[in-house]
Amino acid sequence: MEEETDFYAGGAAGELSLPRASVLRAIKDMMPKGMRCSTETGMLVLNCCNEFVRMLSDEANVLCEQGGKSTIAPDHITESLKGLGFGAW
């Protein structure tokens, strides 16, 4: 049986997600002139973006808790990016 999907959110029902229309628009705007992206490819990119945000927020939450804080700060995000191999960004 297929998992119910909330197409507005781009993920499973009740799950937070980046706005589908915004991600698909960003993909369209970045594509070279005359090239198109299939809906399936756009949804794959959306799912990858959502997973990246989940990984980043999970890592930042761990750092936040280790520091005895209750709110994720920008420093937690930058340290999380470094931990995920995006230190140069």
Backbone bond lengths (Angstrom), bond angles and torsions (degrees), N, CA, C in turn:
res aa  C-N    CA-C-N  psi(-1)  N-CA   C-N-CA  omega(-1)  CA-C   N-CA-C  phi
1 M - - - 1.442 - - 1.526 109.15 -
2 E 1.334 117.55 133.68 1.460 121.39 -177.80 1.513 111.29 -74.16
3 E 1.341 114.85 146.90 1.456 121.19 176.81 1.526 109.06 -72.77
4 E 1.334 116.78 135.41 1.454 120.82 178.61 1.527 109.06 -66.03
5 T 1.336 116.75 135.08 1.454 120.97 -176.97 1.511 110.55 -118.40
6 D 1.316 116.49 135.42 1.449 122.91 173.39 1.522 105.64 -95.63
7 F 1.334 117.81 102.92 1.452 120.48 -173.08 1.519 112.98 -68.55
8 Y 1.312 119.04 -22.95 1.459 119.94 176.21 1.517 109.73 -66.66
9 A 1.333 116.28 -45.04 1.462 120.52 -178.06 1.519 111.78 -82.00
10 G 1.322 117.60 -25.18 1.452 120.23 179.46 1.513 113.79 84.77
11 G 1.320 118.17 7.08 1.455 120.92 -179.22 1.509 111.03 -138.14
12 A 1.330 115.69 -169.91 1.451 120.86 179.00 1.522 109.72 -63.79
13 A 1.309 116.47 151.79 1.461 121.27 -179.05 1.526 110.23 -54.84
14 G 1.325 116.69 132.52 1.452 121.59 178.65 1.516 114.61 84.77
15 E 1.312 118.09 -4.63 1.457 122.66 -178.41 1.530 109.24 -97.76
16 L 1.326 116.66 135.91 1.460 120.44 178.24 1.517 110.13 -72.06
17 S 1.321 115.77 147.48 1.455 120.59 -176.80 1.519 109.62 -155.83
18 L 1.321 115.88 160.47 1.451 120.61 170.87 1.525 108.28 -68.56
19 P 1.322 118.25 149.87 1.477 119.84 179.91 1.531 111.07 -63.31
20 R 1.301 115.47 124.59 1.463 121.73 -177.38 1.528 111.60 -57.01
21 A 1.323 117.01 -48.35 1.467 120.67 -176.82 1.524 111.24 -61.11
22 S 1.308 117.55 -39.18 1.470 121.02 -179.03 1.518 111.48 -66.94
23 V 1.326 117.14 -42.25 1.463 120.58 179.79 1.527 109.98 -67.75
24 L 1.316 117.31 -44.33 1.464 120.23 179.53 1.521 111.11 -64.31
25 R 1.333 117.77 -35.42 1.468 121.52 177.37 1.537 109.86 -66.99
26 A 1.332 117.37 -41.47 1.469 120.71 178.81 1.527 110.24 -62.37
27 I 1.335 116.46 -41.26 1.468 120.02 177.92 1.521 109.83 -61.84
28 K 1.332 116.07 -47.63 1.467 120.85 -178.89 1.524 110.77 -60.17
29 D 1.334 117.56 -42.32 1.463 121.82 -178.65 1.528 112.66 -67.56
30 M 1.326 117.45 -26.59 1.466 121.04 -177.84 1.532 113.17 -91.06
31 M 1.310 117.27 -13.07 1.462 120.67 -178.60 1.527 110.11 -71.30
32 P 1.341 117.28 144.19 1.475 119.72 175.30 1.528 110.22 -61.49
33 K 1.308 115.25 150.29 1.466 120.54 -179.37 1.530 110.78 -55.41
34 G 1.314 115.30 133.07 1.457 121.04 178.89 1.524 114.39 89.50
35 M 1.334 117.80 -7.21 1.470 120.84 178.56 1.517 109.01 -102.02
36 R 1.317 114.98 148.79 1.459 121.13 178.40 1.515 109.65 -127.27
37 C 1.311 114.77 162.40 1.455 121.98 179.30 1.526 107.54 -122.96
38 S 1.324 117.32 130.37 1.460 119.81 -179.79 1.529 110.14 -67.97
39 T 1.305 116.29 157.68 1.461 121.62 178.10 1.520 110.32 -59.87
40 E 1.342 116.88 -40.00 1.460 120.58 -179.94 1.530 110.97 -62.44
41 T 1.317 116.68 -41.18 1.463 120.70 178.49 1.518 110.29 -66.10
42 G 1.320 116.57 -42.51 1.458 120.63 177.16 1.522 111.99 -59.87
43 M 1.326 116.34 -40.34 1.465 120.07 178.91 1.526 110.86 -68.91
44 L 1.327 117.76 -34.32 1.461 121.29 176.28 1.535 110.10 -63.80
45 V 1.329 116.58 -45.28 1.466 120.61 177.59 1.524 110.08 -61.92
46 L 1.334 117.51 -42.66 1.467 121.69 177.74 1.523 110.79 -59.12
47 N 1.313 117.56 -44.97 1.466 120.89 179.20 1.528 111.35 -64.47
48 C 1.337 117.13 -38.44 1.468 120.41 176.95 1.529 110.93 -65.07
49 C 1.318 117.08 -41.86 1.470 121.22 177.54 1.525 110.65 -62.01
50 N 1.319 116.63 -43.98 1.467 120.51 178.93 1.523 110.99 -61.99
51 E 1.318 116.92 -41.94 1.460 120.26 179.38 1.528 110.92 -65.69
52 F 1.324 117.44 -39.19 1.459 120.93 177.16 1.527 110.89 -61.33
53 V 1.331 117.13 -44.69 1.464 120.86 179.06 1.523 110.15 -63.15
54 R 1.347 117.41 -41.05 1.476 120.55 177.91 1.529 110.92 -62.07
55 M 1.328 117.11 -45.80 1.467 120.86 -179.77 1.529 110.57 -62.90
56 L 1.310 116.45 -43.91 1.461 121.20 -179.79 1.524 111.03 -63.38
57 S 1.317 116.81 -44.84 1.465 119.56 -178.98 1.527 111.66 -70.06
58 D 1.325 117.85 -35.49 1.471 120.30 176.15 1.523 110.78 -62.91
59 E 1.332 115.95 -45.67 1.469 120.98 179.55 1.531 110.51 -63.72
60 A 1.329 116.85 -43.23 1.469 120.76 179.13 1.526 110.95 -65.00
61 N 1.318 117.18 -37.09 1.460 120.83 178.26 1.523 111.34 -64.25
62 V 1.322 117.07 -41.30 1.470 120.79 177.71 1.526 109.95 -61.54
63 L 1.335 116.95 -46.85 1.463 120.35 178.68 1.523 111.70 -61.92
64 C 1.305 116.01 -39.29 1.457 121.56 178.77 1.529 110.54 -61.80
65 E 1.327 116.74 -47.94 1.468 121.49 179.43 1.527 111.61 -64.80
66 Q 1.338 116.61 -39.70 1.469 119.96 178.61 1.524 111.28 -63.17
67 G 1.319 116.76 -31.44 1.454 121.51 178.94 1.516 113.31 -85.47
68 G 1.334 116.79 2.11 1.455 120.50 179.17 1.524 113.84 72.74
69 K 1.312 116.90 21.32 1.468 121.51 -179.48 1.520 109.78 -100.79
70 S 1.330 115.30 159.43 1.465 119.50 178.93 1.527 112.19 -111.66
71 T 1.335 117.05 -5.59 1.459 121.29 179.76 1.520 109.51 -127.95
72 I 1.322 115.99 131.99 1.459 120.78 178.15 1.526 108.48 -70.50
73 A 1.326 116.03 126.73 1.464 122.91 -179.43 1.530 109.89 -105.52
74 P 1.333 117.43 164.55 1.466 119.93 177.92 1.532 113.22 -55.01
75 D 1.321 117.30 -35.15 1.471 120.15 178.34 1.529 111.42 -62.20
76 H 1.329 117.36 -35.31 1.466 120.82 178.02 1.534 109.99 -64.65
77 I 1.326 116.20 -38.50 1.467 120.60 179.80 1.526 110.46 -67.86
78 T 1.344 117.27 -46.19 1.463 119.22 -179.16 1.524 111.24 -64.50
79 E 1.322 117.43 -38.53 1.468 120.24 176.95 1.525 110.58 -66.89
80 S 1.324 117.14 -36.93 1.466 121.52 177.66 1.522 110.44 -65.00
81 L 1.329 116.76 -41.44 1.462 120.23 177.31 1.524 110.74 -60.92
82 K 1.329 116.94 -41.86 1.466 120.54 177.08 1.525 110.48 -62.18
83 G 1.339 116.37 -43.21 1.461 121.26 -179.58 1.518 113.18 -64.45
84 L 1.332 116.30 -27.57 1.458 121.15 179.36 1.539 112.19 -91.58
85 G 1.337 116.45 4.37 1.452 120.12 177.17 1.517 114.78 90.37
86 F 1.335 117.43 16.59 1.454 121.73 179.82 1.522 111.82 -113.11
87 G 1.331 116.74 33.09 1.451 121.49 -177.13 1.518 114.03 -61.74
88 A 1.322 117.18 -31.84 1.457 121.13 -178.00 1.531 112.02 -75.00
89 W 1.304 117.70 -13.28 1.453 121.45 -177.21 1.498 108.63 -86.76
